[in-house]
Amino acid sequence: MGTTTEYEFGGPFGAFMTMVSLPAVIVFLYVACGKDLVVRGVDVPAAFDASLVPSFDELWSWDAVAVCLLWFAFLVVLERVLPGEVVPGSKLPPHKDGPEFLEYKLNGHLTFWVSLPAVYFACDLTWIYDQYLQLAVAASVLSALLSLYLYAMSFRPGAQLAAGGDTGNPVYDFFIGRELNPRIGSFDWKEFCELRPGLIGWVVINLGMLQKQQEQLGYVSDSMWLVVAAQALYVWDSLYMERAILTTMDITTDGFGFMLAFGDLAWVPFTYSLQARFLVDHDPQLSREAVAAVAAVSFLGYTVFRLSNSEKDRFRRNPNDPAVAHLKTMDTNKPGRKLLVSGWWGMARKINYTGDWLNGLSWSMATGTASIITYFYPIYFAVLLVHRAMRDDHMCTQKYGVKVWSEFKRRVPYVFIPYVI
């Protein structure tokens, strides 16, 4: 019997259905929005034709498995050998004989700039387009195998378990993540997978799509340039601001199981690259005015996302930093912990989510209106962000108490958009 009594994501049944359905969604998106556009407009049922189900040979390739493993191993080597600042993470929950802090080597930004030129100039990236589905399936299988390893290792003596990952139900614990910070020596599985293989791999996939469009059409469209550049900026930002991830819920609270492993290694690179893959065969030929409008939405979203996150990160690391010292705060029942009630975070409790969503919407806007499938990301992301906001609200109520958290919500009443919602 585990020590955790509270379930999320619909409990064991919801966890099981999520693990089954998410890989199927990746295959569905490939079928629905490929070279032969199946879903035109909003005709989603057209994608459920049995004749469209991929064969085993279309789904599986040992070459794809080898490429995924080599890519992962290449980034592990870079993480080990490249220089980087070693910094402490957030304070850990009390744990017998465990450290108060874990140390993290921050070289993700350097890894970004070393790995991308290496593969771009050394490899024919158009192969990614031709083997896209096999690569996605290989990444899904390998993330499941990694999750099995992590689950098994969480039973070793001395492993620090995540607060929500020790229910005693193997299906749920496997999904949500049982161990908080699984490591081999100083190599941190969770922090590594969160930022490197999937995120940088997403940019590599996009570059492959750009090369394939050039090969097939003889040019690179404005939409493709916009998507590839905007998404590369988004990934670069995450790696440049690597230190900020150390204070996020993924690192401080969640265990590392199938939910994060699959999300990091399969879901992110093979659903977030949907727009670039679509554009290989379907150039919407947007007008200059439309391109400018899409770029403006992207710029607005990125600006809100970056400035709000930077403000929060500075405040968390040093409330006396001159950049944030003037902001109004609210006391809590936790010694040394205060909540921002002015600046970006006084406008809305999840203002960064709004910027993140607008940025993602712009990527889909660049594909035009040929198919709703290319808008999967902002639709899915809206659901994800609402769920994440609800989850965070529940956790903060438990952390600070009903009285304190209710007062905070009174002072900052809006969640996503000031004066709207």
C-alpha positions as CSV (number, residue, x, y, z in Angstrom):
1,M,0.0,0.0,0.0
2,G,1.4,3.4,-1.0
3,T,1.5,6.6,1.0
4,T,-0.5,8.7,-1.6
5,T,-4.3,8.5,-1.5
6,E,-5.2,11.1,-4.0
7,Y,-5.5,10.4,-7.8
8,E,-5.3,12.7,-10.8
9,F,-6.1,12.2,-14.4
10,G,-9.1,10.0,-13.7
11,G,-7.1,7.5,-11.5
12,P,-5.7,4.2,-12.8
13,F,-8.3,3.9,-15.5
14,G,-7.7,7.4,-16.8
15,A,-4.0,6.8,-16.7
16,F,-4.3,3.6,-18.7
17,M,-6.5,5.2,-21.3
18,T,-4.1,8.1,-21.6
19,M,-1.2,5.8,-22.2
20,V,-3.1,3.9,-24.9
21,S,-4.7,6.9,-26.6
22,L,-1.8,9.3,-26.9
23,P,0.4,7.2,-29.2
24,A,-2.7,6.6,-31.3
25,V,-3.3,10.4,-31.6
26,I,0.2,10.7,-33.1
27,V,-0.6,8.1,-35.7
28,F,-4.0,9.8,-36.3
29,L,-2.4,13.2,-36.9
30,Y,0.0,11.6,-39.4
31,V,-2.8,10.0,-41.4
32,A,-5.1,12.9,-41.3
33,C,-2.7,15.6,-42.3
34,G,-0.1,14.1,-44.6
35,K,0.8,14.4,-48.2
36,D,-2.7,13.2,-49.3
37,L,-4.7,15.6,-47.1
38,V,-7.5,13.4,-45.6
39,V,-9.2,15.9,-43.4
40,R,-10.2,19.0,-45.4
41,G,-11.7,21.8,-43.4
42,V,-13.4,20.2,-40.3
43,D,-14.2,16.8,-41.9
44,V,-12.5,14.9,-39.1
45,P,-14.5,11.7,-39.6
46,A,-12.8,11.2,-43.0
47,A,-9.7,10.2,-41.2
48,F,-11.4,7.1,-39.6
49,D,-11.5,5.2,-42.9
50,A,-10.2,1.7,-42.2
51,S,-8.2,1.7,-45.4
52,L,-6.1,4.5,-44.0
53,V,-4.7,2.4,-41.1
54,P,-0.9,2.1,-41.6
55,S,0.6,-1.4,-42.1
56,F,3.2,-2.8,-39.7
57,D,6.0,-1.9,-42.2
58,E,4.7,1.7,-42.3
59,L,4.8,1.8,-38.5
60,W,8.0,0.0,-37.6
61,S,11.6,0.4,-38.7
62,W,14.7,-0.8,-37.0
63,D,16.5,2.0,-38.7
64,A,14.2,4.5,-37.0
65,V,14.9,2.8,-33.6
66,A,18.6,3.1,-34.3
67,V,18.4,6.8,-35.2
68,C,16.4,7.6,-32.0
69,L,18.9,5.7,-29.9
70,L,21.8,7.4,-31.5
71,W,20.3,10.8,-31.2
72,F,19.6,10.2,-27.5
73,A,23.1,8.9,-26.9
74,F,24.7,11.8,-28.8
75,L,22.9,14.3,-26.5
76,V,23.9,12.3,-23.4
77,V,27.5,12.5,-24.5
78,L,27.2,16.3,-25.0
79,E,25.6,16.7,-21.6
80,R,28.4,14.9,-20.0
81,V,31.4,16.5,-21.8
82,L,30.3,20.1,-22.6
83,P,31.1,22.7,-19.9
84,G,28.3,24.2,-17.9
85,E,27.5,26.0,-14.7
86,V,26.6,23.7,-11.8
87,V,23.8,25.2,-9.7
88,P,21.5,24.0,-6.9
89,G,17.9,23.2,-7.6
90,S,14.9,24.0,-5.4
91,K,14.8,22.7,-1.9
92,L,13.7,19.1,-1.8
93,P,10.9,17.7,0.4
94,P,12.3,16.2,3.6
95,H,13.8,12.7,3.0
96,K,15.7,10.4,5.3
97,D,19.4,10.6,4.6
98,G,18.7,12.6,1.4
99,P,20.3,15.9,0.4
100,E,18.5,19.2,0.9
101,F,19.3,20.2,-2.7
102,L,20.3,18.5,-5.9
103,E,22.9,20.0,-8.2
104,Y,22.3,20.5,-12.0
105,K,24.8,21.0,-14.7
106,L,23.4,23.7,-17.1
107,N,24.8,23.2,-20.6
108,G,21.5,22.9,-22.6
109,H,22.1,26.1,-24.4
110,L,25.5,25.1,-25.5
111,T,24.2,21.7,-26.5
112,F,21.6,23.4,-28.7
113,W,24.3,25.2,-30.7
114,V,26.6,22.2,-30.9
115,S,24.1,19.6,-31.9
116,L,22.1,21.4,-34.5
117,P,24.9,22.4,-36.9
118,A,26.4,18.9,-36.4
119,V,23.3,17.1,-37.7
120,Y,22.3,19.8,-40.2
121,F,25.6,19.6,-42.1
122,A,26.4,15.9,-41.5
123,C,23.0,14.3,-42.3
124,D,20.4,14.3,-45.0
125,L,17.5,15.5,-42.9
126,T,14.9,14.9,-45.7
127,W,15.0,11.3,-44.5
128,I,13.1,12.4,-41.4
129,Y,10.1,13.3,-43.6
130,D,10.2,9.9,-45.3
131,Q,10.5,8.0,-42.1
132,Y,8.4,10.3,-39.9
133,L,5.8,7.8,-38.7
134,Q,8.4,5.1,-38.0
135,L,10.4,7.6,-36.0
136,A,7.4,8.6,-34.0
137,V,6.5,5.0,-33.2
138,A,10.1,4.2,-32.3
139,A,10.2,7.2,-29.9
140,S,6.9,6.1,-28.4
141,V,8.2,2.6,-27.8
142,L,11.5,3.8,-26.4
143,S,9.8,6.2,-24.0
144,A,7.7,3.4,-22.7
145,L,10.8,1.2,-22.2
146,L,12.5,4.1,-20.4
147,S,9.4,4.4,-18.2
148,L,9.6,0.7,-17.3
149,Y,13.2,1.1,-16.3
150,L,12.4,4.2,-14.2
151,Y,9.5,2.5,-12.4
152,A,11.6,-0.6,-11.6
153,M,14.5,1.6,-10.3
154,S,12.1,3.5,-8.0
155,F,11.9,0.5,-5.7
156,R,15.6,0.5,-4.9
157,P,16.4,1.4,-1.2
158,G,16.7,5.2,-0.6
159,A,14.8,6.4,-3.7
160,Q,12.9,9.6,-2.9
161,L,9.4,9.2,-4.2
162,A,7.2,11.9,-5.6
163,A,4.3,13.0,-3.4
164,G,1.7,11.9,-6.0
165,G,3.4,8.8,-7.3
166,D,3.3,6.4,-4.4
167,T,-0.3,5.1,-4.5
168,G,0.5,1.4,-4.6
169,N,-1.4,1.1,-7.9
170,P,1.2,0.0,-10.5
171,V,-0.6,1.3,-13.5
172,Y,-1.1,4.8,-12.0
173,D,2.3,5.0,-10.4
174,F,4.0,3.9,-13.7
175,F,2.1,6.7,-15.5
176,I,2.4,9.6,-13.1
177,G,6.0,8.8,-12.1
178,R,7.0,7.1,-8.8
179,E,10.5,8.5,-8.2
180,L,10.9,12.3,-7.9
181,N,14.5,12.7,-9.3
182,P,15.8,9.5,-10.8
183,R,19.6,9.7,-11.4
184,I,22.6,7.8,-12.3
185,G,25.4,9.5,-10.4
186,S,25.0,13.2,-11.4
187,F,23.0,12.5,-14.5
188,D,19.4,13.5,-13.9
189,W,17.0,11.7,-16.2
190,K,14.1,14.1,-15.8
191,E,15.9,17.4,-16.3
192,F,17.8,15.9,-19.3
193,C,14.7,14.5,-21.1
194,E,12.7,17.6,-20.3
195,L,14.9,19.9,-22.4
196,R,17.2,18.0,-24.8
197,P,16.2,15.0,-26.9
198,G,12.6,16.0,-27.7
199,L,12.9,19.8,-27.8
200,I,16.1,20.0,-29.8
201,G,14.8,17.0,-31.8
202,W,11.7,19.1,-32.7
203,V,14.0,21.7,-34.3
204,V,15.9,19.0,-36.2
205,I,12.6,17.6,-37.5
206,N,11.5,21.0,-38.6
207,L,14.8,21.5,-40.5
208,G,14.2,18.2,-42.2
209,M,10.7,19.4,-43.3
210,L,12.2,22.7,-44.6
211,Q,14.8,20.7,-46.6
212,K,12.1,18.4,-48.0
213,Q,9.9,21.3,-49.1
214,Q,12.9,22.9,-50.9
215,E,13.5,19.5,-52.6
216,Q,9.9,19.0,-53.7
217,L,8.7,22.5,-54.5
218,G,12.0,24.1,-55.4
219,Y,11.6,26.9,-52.8
220,V,10.9,27.4,-49.1
221,S,7.6,29.2,-48.4
222,D,7.1,32.2,-46.2
223,S,4.9,30.0,-44.0
224,M,7.7,27.4,-43.6
225,W,10.3,30.0,-42.7
226,L,7.9,31.5,-40.2
227,V,7.1,28.3,-38.5
228,V,10.6,27.0,-38.4
229,A,12.0,30.3,-37.1
230,A,9.3,30.8,-34.5
231,Q,9.5,27.3,-33.1
232,A,13.3,27.4,-33.1
233,L,13.2,30.6,-31.1
234,Y,10.8,28.9,-28.7
235,V,13.1,26.0,-28.2
236,W,16.2,28.2,-28.0
237,D,14.5,30.2,-25.3
238,S,13.8,27.1,-23.2
239,L,17.4,26.1,-23.3
240,Y,18.8,29.6,-22.8
241,M,16.6,29.9,-19.7
242,E,17.4,26.4,-18.6
243,R,17.9,27.4,-15.0
244,A,14.2,28.5,-14.8
245,I,13.0,25.0,-15.3
246,L,14.4,24.0,-11.9
247,T,11.6,25.8,-10.2
248,T,8.8,24.4,-12.3
249,M,6.2,21.8,-11.2
250,D,7.7,19.2,-13.5
251,I,11.0,19.3,-11.7
252,T,10.0,20.1,-8.1
253,T,6.8,18.1,-7.7
254,D,6.1,15.5,-10.4
255,G,7.7,12.1,-10.5
256,F,9.3,11.0,-13.7
257,G,7.2,8.3,-15.3
258,F,5.4,7.6,-18.6
259,M,3.5,11.0,-18.4
260,L,6.7,13.1,-18.7
261,A,8.9,10.6,-20.5
262,F,6.4,10.1,-23.4
263,G,5.6,13.8,-23.4
264,D,9.2,14.8,-23.6
265,L,10.5,12.2,-26.1
266,A,7.6,11.4,-28.4
267,W,4.6,13.8,-27.9
268,V,6.5,17.1,-28.2
269,P,8.7,16.4,-31.2
270,F,6.0,14.5,-33.2
271,T,2.9,16.6,-32.5
272,Y,4.5,20.0,-32.3
273,S,6.2,19.6,-35.7
274,L,2.8,19.0,-37.3
275,Q,2.7,22.4,-39.0
276,A,6.1,22.1,-40.6
277,R,5.3,18.6,-41.9
278,F,2.0,19.8,-43.3
279,L,3.7,22.7,-45.1
280,V,6.0,20.4,-47.0
281,D,3.2,19.5,-49.3
282,H,0.6,22.2,-48.7
283,D,1.9,25.7,-49.1
284,P,-1.1,28.1,-48.3
285,Q,0.6,30.9,-50.2
286,L,-0.3,33.5,-47.6
287,S,-0.3,37.1,-48.6
288,R,2.3,39.5,-47.1
289,E,-0.4,41.0,-45.0
290,A,-1.3,37.6,-43.6
291,V,2.3,36.7,-42.9
292,A,2.8,40.0,-41.1
293,A,-0.3,39.3,-39.0
294,V,0.9,35.8,-38.1
295,A,4.3,37.2,-37.2
296,A,2.6,39.9,-35.0
297,V,0.6,37.3,-33.0
298,S,3.8,35.2,-32.6
299,F,5.7,38.2,-31.4
300,L,3.0,39.2,-28.9
301,G,2.7,35.7,-27.5
302,Y,6.4,35.3,-27.2
303,T,6.8,38.7,-25.5
304,V,4.1,38.0,-22.9
305,F,5.5,34.5,-22.3
306,R,9.1,35.5,-21.9
307,L,8.7,38.7,-19.9
308,S,6.2,37.1,-17.4
309,N,8.3,34.0,-16.9
310,S,11.5,36.1,-16.5
311,E,9.8,38.2,-13.8
312,K,8.7,35.1,-11.9
313,D,12.1,33.4,-12.2
314,R,13.9,36.5,-10.9
315,F,11.5,36.9,-8.0
316,R,11.9,33.2,-7.0
317,R,15.7,33.3,-7.1
318,N,16.1,36.7,-5.5
319,P,13.1,38.8,-4.3
320,N,15.5,41.7,-3.7
321,D,16.7,41.8,-7.3
322,P,16.3,45.5,-8.5
323,A,14.2,44.3,-11.4
324,V,11.5,42.9,-9.2
325,A,12.1,44.5,-5.7
326,H,9.4,47.2,-6.4
327,L,6.6,44.7,-7.1
328,K,3.8,44.3,-4.5
329,T,3.7,41.0,-2.7
330,M,1.4,39.1,-0.3
331,D,2.6,37.2,2.8
332,T,1.8,33.6,3.1
333,N,1.9,31.1,6.0
334,K,5.2,29.8,4.7
335,P,8.3,31.5,6.1
336,G,10.2,33.4,3.5
337,R,7.5,32.7,0.8
338,K,5.6,35.6,-0.7
339,L,3.2,35.8,-3.7
340,L,3.4,38.4,-6.4
341,V,0.2,40.5,-6.7
342,S,1.5,43.2,-9.2
343,G,3.5,43.3,-12.4
344,W,2.7,40.6,-14.9
345,W,1.5,38.3,-12.2
346,G,-0.9,40.9,-10.8
347,M,-2.7,41.0,-14.1
348,A,-3.5,37.3,-14.2
349,R,-2.4,34.2,-12.2
350,K,-1.4,32.3,-15.4
351,I,-0.5,35.2,-17.7
352,N,2.4,33.2,-19.0
353,Y,0.1,30.5,-20.3
354,T,-1.8,33.1,-22.3
355,G,1.4,34.2,-24.0
356,D,2.4,30.6,-24.6
357,W,-0.9,29.8,-26.2
358,L,-0.9,32.8,-28.5
359,N,2.6,31.8,-29.7
360,G,1.3,28.3,-30.5
361,L,-1.8,29.7,-32.2
362,S,0.4,31.7,-34.6
363,W,2.2,28.5,-35.7
364,S,-1.1,27.0,-36.8
365,M,-2.2,30.3,-38.4
366,A,0.8,30.0,-40.7
367,T,-0.8,26.9,-42.3
368,G,-3.9,28.7,-43.5
369,T,-7.3,27.2,-43.3
370,A,-7.1,24.0,-45.3
371,S,-7.6,21.7,-42.4
372,I,-8.5,22.0,-38.7
373,I,-5.9,19.3,-38.0
374,T,-3.1,21.8,-38.3
375,Y,-4.9,23.6,-35.4
376,F,-4.6,20.6,-33.2
377,Y,-1.8,22.2,-31.1
378,P,-3.7,25.3,-29.9
379,I,-6.8,23.2,-29.3
380,Y,-5.0,20.6,-27.3
381,F,-2.8,23.2,-25.6
382,A,-5.8,25.2,-24.4
383,V,-7.2,22.0,-22.7
384,L,-3.8,21.2,-21.2
385,L,-3.3,24.7,-19.8
386,V,-6.7,24.8,-18.3
387,H,-6.1,21.4,-16.7
388,R,-2.7,22.5,-15.5
389,A,-4.1,25.7,-14.0
390,M,-6.7,23.7,-12.1
391,R,-4.1,21.3,-10.9
392,D,-1.9,24.1,-9.7
393,D,-4.8,25.8,-8.0
394,H,-5.6,22.6,-6.1
395,M,-1.9,22.2,-5.1
396,C,-1.6,25.8,-4.0
397,T,-4.7,25.5,-1.9
398,Q,-3.1,22.5,-0.1
399,K,0.2,24.3,0.2
400,Y,-0.9,27.7,1.5
401,G,-4.2,26.8,3.0
402,V,-7.7,27.9,1.9
403,K,-7.7,31.2,3.6
404,V,-4.4,32.4,2.2
405,W,-5.0,31.1,-1.3
406,S,-8.6,32.5,-1.4
407,E,-7.2,36.0,-0.5
408,F,-4.6,35.7,-3.2
409,K,-7.3,34.9,-5.8
410,R,-9.3,37.8,-4.5
411,R,-6.4,40.2,-5.1
412,V,-5.5,38.6,-8.5
413,P,-9.0,37.5,-9.7
414,Y,-8.2,36.7,-13.4
415,V,-6.6,33.5,-14.5
416,F,-5.5,33.9,-18.1
417,I,-6.7,37.3,-19.6
418,P,-7.0,40.4,-17.4
419,Y,-10.6,41.6,-17.1
420,V,-11.8,38.7,-19.2
421,I,-11.2,35.3,-17.6
